[in-house]
Amino acid sequence: MKLRTVGNNYETYLQMCEIALQHLKNTYHDLTMLDIQDFFFCSAQYDQIKVESAVKYLYELAKELSTFMKQPELMLEAISKLDSDTLHLLREQYRNTEKINLINSTFAHRNI
């Protein structure tokens, strides 16, 4: 993905690495920035890692969505725990989309 200049791309890459490091350091205390950079490099270079990562991600997402379908209140709880920046980005992303308008319409008709 090409964002802008080489400098801007590198700055974005470093920010991604810092976020990943902060997130994973709670579980893996000895993790370093070099480990994160190695992970991103390998994830982008080797097809087996790409496929295994994608399958694991999709499997976990499918499990979560299945749980939400069975217990919608858990989805509402998960949404309520999102930080305000994420909620704002999601609201803007889905504003005025046909699917969201259909959901809003269906929800409104059920509550009339």
SERO-4910 file (N, C-alpha, C, O; in steps of 0.05 Angstrom, whole numbers):
BEGIN
 pado doro    nc1    nc2    nc3   cac1   cac2   cac3    cc1    cc2    cc3    oc1    oc2    oc3
  Met    A     17    -23      0      0      0      0     18     25      0     35     27     17
  Lys    A     14     42    -19     29     67    -21     13     89     -9     -9     95    -18
  Leu    A     24    102     12     10    123     25     17    151     14      0    165      4
  Arg    A     42    158     16     52    184      7     82    182      1     90    165    -15
  Thr    A     97    198     14    126    198     10    139    175     26    126    164     43
  Val    A    163    169     19    178    148     33    179    155     63    175    137     80
  Gly    A    185    180     69    186    188     97    160    184    112    159    174    134
  Asn    A    138    192     99    111    188    111    104    158    114     93    150    135
  Asn    A    112    143     94    107    114     96    122    101    119    112     84    134
  Tyr    A    147    109    122    164     98    144    153    107    171    153     91    190
  Glu    A    144    132    173    132    141    198    107    125    205    103    118    228
  Thr    A     90    120    185     66    103    189     74     75    198     62     64    216
  Tyr    A     94     64    185    104     37    192    114     36    221    107     18    236
  Leu    A    129     56    229    139     57    257    116     60    277    117     47    298
  Gln    A     96     76    270     73     78    288     59     51    290     50     44    312
  Met    A     56     37    268     43     10    269     60     -8    287     49    -23    303
  Cys    A     86     -7    284    104    -24    301    101    -17    330    100    -35    347
  Glu    A    100      8    337     98     17    364     71      8    376     70     -1    399
  Ile    A     50     10    361     23      2    371     23    -28    376     14    -38    396
  Ala    A     34    -44    357     36    -73    360     52    -80    384     45    -98    399
  Leu    A     75    -67    388     93    -72    410     78    -67    437     79    -83    455
  Gln    A     65    -44    439     50    -37    463     29    -58    469     25    -66    492
  His    A     15    -66    449     -7    -85    452      3   -113    461     -8   -126    478
  Leu    A     25   -122    448     35   -149    453     53   -151    477     57   -173    487
  Lys    A     65   -129    485     84   -130    507     70   -138    534     84   -149    551
  Asn    A     44   -134    536     30   -143    560     31   -174    563     32   -184    585
  Thr    A     31   -187    540     32   -217    540     60   -227    538     68   -247    551
  Tyr    A     76   -214    521    103   -223    516    123   -202    525    130   -184    510
  His    A    130   -204    550    145   -182    564    173   -176    552    182   -154    553
  Asp    A    185   -196    540    212   -193    529    212   -183    500    233   -181    488
  Leu    A    189   -178    489    187   -170    461    200   -143    456    199   -125    473
  Thr    A    214   -141    433    228   -116    426    217   -105    400    202   -119    386
  Met    A    224    -81    393    216    -69    368    227    -85    344    213    -88    324
  Leu    A    251    -96    348    262   -113    326    245   -138    322    242   -146    299
  Asp    A    235   -150    343    217   -173    341    192   -166    324    183   -181    307
  Ile    A    181   -143    330    157   -133    316    163   -129    286    148   -137    269
  Gln    A    186   -116    281    193   -111    253    198   -138    238    191   -140    215
  Asp    A    211   -157    252    215   -183    240    188   -197    234    185   -209    212
  Phe    A    170   -194    252    143   -206    248    130   -194    224    119   -209    207
  Phe    A    130   -168    222    117   -155    199    131   -162    173    117   -167    152
  Phe    A    157   -164    173    172   -171    149    164   -200    140    157   -204    117
  Cys    A    165   -218    159    159   -246    153    129   -249    144    123   -264    126
  Ser    A    112   -234    157     84   -235    150     78   -226    122     60   -235    109
  Ala    A     95   -208    112     91   -197     85    106   -213     64     99   -211     40
  Gln    A    126   -229     72    143   -243     52    136   -272     47    140   -282     25
  Tyr    A    125   -286     66    121   -314     64     91   -321     62     75   -315     80
  Asp    A     84   -334     40     56   -341     35     44   -359     57     21   -355     64
  Gln    A     59   -378     67     49   -396     88     40   -380    112     20   -386    124
  Ile    A     56   -360    120     49   -344    143     25   -327    137      7   -324    154
  Lys    A     23   -316    113      0   -300    105    -26   -317    107    -46   -308    119
  Val    A    -25   -341     96    -48   -358     96    -56   -367    124    -79   -365    132
  Glu    A    -36   -376    139    -42   -385    167    -53   -362    184    -71   -366    200
  Ser    A    -42   -339    181    -51   -315    196    -80   -308    188    -97   -302    205
  Ala    A    -85   -308    161   -112   -302    152   -132   -322    161   -154   -315    169
  Val    A   -125   -348    160   -144   -369    168   -150   -366    198   -173   -368    206
  Lys    A   -129   -362    214   -133   -359    243   -151   -335    249   -169   -336    265
  Tyr    A   -145   -312    235   -161   -288    240   -190   -293    232   -208   -286    248
  Leu    A   -195   -305    209   -222   -309    200   -237   -329    218   -261   -326    224
  Tyr    A   -222   -349    228   -234   -369    247   -243   -355    273   -265   -359    282
  Glu    A   -225   -339    284   -232   -325    309   -254   -305    305   -272   -302    322
  Leu    A   -254   -291    282   -276   -272    276   -302   -287    273   -323   -278    283
  Ala    A   -302   -310    259   -327   -325    256   -337   -335    282   -362   -335    287
  Lys    A   -320   -344    300   -329   -352    327   -342   -329    342   -363   -332    354
  Glu    A   -329   -306    340   -340   -282    354   -367   -274    342   -386   -268    357
  Leu    A   -369   -274    316   -394   -267    303   -416   -287    309   -440   -280    313
  Ser    A   -409   -313    311   -428   -333    318   -439   -328    346   -463   -331    352
  Thr    A   -421   -321    364   -429   -315    392   -448   -291    392   -468   -291    406
  Phe    A   -441   -271    377   -458   -247    375   -486   -253    364   -506   -242    373
  Met    A   -487   -271    344   -513   -278    333   -530   -292    354   -555   -288    355
  Lys    A   -517   -309    370   -532   -324    391   -539   -306    415   -560   -310    428
  Gln    A   -521   -287    420   -525   -269    443   -519   -240    435   -497   -230    441
  Pro    A   -539   -227    422   -534   -200    412   -525   -180    434   -512   -160    428
  Glu    A   -533   -185    458   -526   -167    480   -495   -166    484   -485   -146    493
  Leu    A   -482   -188    477   -453   -188    479   -440   -170    458   -419   -158    464
  Met    A   -452   -168    435   -442   -149    415   -445   -120    424   -427   -104    421
  Leu    A   -468   -114    436   -473    -87    446   -453    -81    468   -443    -58    471
  Glu    A   -447   -101    485   -427    -97    506   -399    -92    495   -385    -74    504
  Ala    A   -392   -107    474   -366   -103    461   -364    -76    448   -343    -62    450
  Ile    A   -385    -67    435   -386    -40    423   -383    -19    445   -369      1    440
  Ser    A   -396    -23    467   -395     -2    488   -367      0    500   -361     21    513
  Lys    A   -350    -20    497   -323    -19    508   -303     -7    488   -280     -2    496
  Leu    A   -311     -1    463   -293     12    444   -288     40    453   -305     54    464
  Asp    A   -263     50    447   -257     77    454   -271     97    435   -279     89    413
  Ser    A   -274    121    443   -290    141    428   -278    147    401   -293    151    382
  Asp    A   -252    146    398   -240    150    371   -248    128    352   -254    134    329
  Thr    A   -247    104    361   -255     81    344   -284     83    337   -292     79    314
  Leu    A   -301     90    356   -330     93    351   -335    115    330   -352    112    313
  His    A   -321    137    333   -324    159    314   -316    150    286   -330    156    266
  Leu    A   -293    137    283   -284    127    257   -304    108    245   -310    109    221
  Leu    A   -315     90    261   -335     71    251   -360     85    242   -372     78    221
  Arg    A   -369    105    258   -393    120    251   -389    134    224   -407    133    207
  Glu    A   -366    146    220   -361    160    195   -358    140    172   -367    146    150
  Gln    A   -346    118    177   -342     98    156   -369     87    146   -372     83    122
  Tyr    A   -388     83    163   -413     71    156   -436     91    152   -458     83    145
  Arg    A   -431    116    156   -452    136    153   -462    136    124   -446    134    105
  Asn    A   -488    136    122   -502    138     95   -496    114     77   -498    117     53
  Thr    A   -489     91     88   -486     68     71   -513     53     70   -529     54     89
  Glu    A   -518     40     47   -544     27     43   -550      6     64   -572      4     74
  Lys    A   -530    -10     70   -534    -32     89   -541    -21    117   -559    -31    130
  Ile    A   -526      0    126   -532     11    152   -560     24    152   -574     22    172
  Asn    A   -567     38    131   -594     50    129   -615     28    131   -636     32    143
  Leu    A   -611      6    118   -630    -17    119   -632    -27    147   -654    -32    157
  Ile    A   -610    -30    161   -610    -40    189   -625    -20    206   -642    -27    222
  Asn    A   -619      6    204   -632     27    219   -662     27    214   -678     29    232
  Ser    A   -670     24    189   -698     23    181   -712     -1    194   -734      1    205
  Thr    A   -699    -24    192   -711    -49    203   -714    -46    233   -734    -54    245
  Phe    A   -693    -35    246   -694    -32    275   -716    -12    283   -731    -17    302
  Ala    A   -719      9    268   -739     29    274   -767     17    271   -785     23    287
  His    A   -772      1    250   -798    -10    245   -805    -31    267   -828    -33    274
  Arg    A   -785    -45    277   -791    -64    298   -798    -51    324   -812    -63    341
  Asn    A   -789    -26    328   -793    -12    353   -816      8    352   -820     23    370
  Ile    A   -832      7    330   -854     25    328   -879     13    340   -900     25    341
***
